[in-house]
Amino acid sequence: MAKTLNFFELKEAATKDAAEGLTIEGPNGPVHLRPVMVLPKSDLKLVYKHIDAIQAKGVSELDKIDAMDNALVAAADKKDRLKVMLDDLPLAARLEIFEGWMEAAEVPEA
C-alpha cells in the first residue's frame, strides 16, 4: 500500500519545529516576520534573491537598503502593514529589525 502524506499535517509539523521568527509591534498592529524554513516557495525565493543582492559586489548602498527592506516584506505575514512601518522608520531601526529577524528566524548570513 502506498504511503499517504497529509498536506496540513506536513505544514503543521514544519512550523512546529521551526525557529520562531520575530514579531514587531507597530502603530497599526503587530507584524510577524516568519522564519525562513516555513516561508512558502514564492516568499522564500524573494528572501534569498534580496539577500543575494545585499551580498553582491557593485550594488549601491541604497539598493542594498531596498533589498533589506524587500527581504523583510517577503518574510512578513502582513506585507502592506510592514511596508508602511518601514517607510516611517529611520535606517538604524530598520537595520535592528533586519538583524533581529535574521537571528530569530535562523536566516543564513547576508
C-alpha positions in Angstrom: 0.0 0.0 0.0 1.3 3.4 -0.9 2.1 5.9 1.9 -0.1 9.0 2.1 1.0 12.3 3.5 -1.4 14.9 4.7 -0.7 18.5 3.5 -2.0 20.1 6.7 0.0 17.7 8.9 3.1 18.3 6.9 2.7 22.1 7.2 1.9 21.9 10.9 5.0 19.7 11.6 7.3 22.1 9.6 6.1 25.2 11.5 6.1 23.4 14.9 9.8 22.6 14.7 10.9 25.9 13.0 12.5 28.9 14.6 10.0 31.4 16.0 10.8 34.4 13.8 10.3 38.0 15.1 7.2 40.0 15.9 7.2 43.8 15.6 4.5 45.8 17.4 3.6 48.6 15.1 1.2 51.6 15.1 -1.4 49.6 13.1 -0.9 46.3 15.0 1.7 43.5 15.1 3.6 42.1 12.1 5.3 38.7 12.3 8.5 38.1 10.3 8.3 34.4 9.6 11.3 32.0 9.9 12.9 31.0 6.6 12.0 27.3 6.9 8.3 28.0 6.9 8.0 30.5 4.1 6.1 29.5 1.0 8.2 29.0 -2.1 7.4 32.4 -3.6 8.4 34.3 -0.5 11.4 32.1 0.1 12.7 32.9 -3.4 12.2 36.6 -2.8 14.1 36.5 0.5 17.1 34.7 -1.0 17.0 37.0 -4.0 17.2 40.1 -1.8 19.8 38.6 0.5 21.9 37.8 -2.6 21.6 41.5 -3.7 22.8 42.6 -0.2 25.9 40.4 -0.5 26.6 41.3 -4.2 29.6 43.5 -5.1 28.9 46.5 -7.2 25.5 47.1 -5.7 24.9 50.6 -4.3 24.2 51.1 -0.6 20.7 52.4 -1.5 20.0 49.3 -3.5 21.2 47.2 -0.5 18.9 49.1 1.8 16.0 48.5 -0.6 16.9 44.8 -0.8 17.0 44.5 3.0 13.5 46.1 3.3 12.2 43.9 0.5 13.5 40.7 2.2 11.7 41.7 5.4 8.5 42.4 3.5 8.8 39.0 1.8 9.0 37.3 5.2 6.2 39.3 6.8 2.7 37.9 7.4 1.2 41.4 6.9 3.2 42.8 4.0 1.4 46.1 3.5 1.5 46.9 7.2 5.2 46.3 7.3 5.9 48.4 4.2 4.2 51.4 5.9 6.1 50.7 9.1 9.5 50.5 7.3 8.8 53.8 5.4 8.3 55.6 8.7 11.4 54.2 10.4 15.0 55.5 10.2 17.7 53.3 8.8 19.1 52.4 12.2 15.8 51.0 13.3 15.3 49.0 10.1 18.8 47.5 10.5 17.9 46.5 14.0 14.7 44.8 12.7 16.6 43.0 9.9 19.4 41.8 12.2 16.9 40.7 14.8 14.9 38.8 12.2 18.0 37.1 10.8 19.0 35.9 14.2 15.5 34.9 15.4 14.5 33.3 12.1 17.8 31.5 11.5 18.4 33.2 8.2 21.8 32.5 6.6 24.2 35.4 6.9 23.7 38.3 4.5 
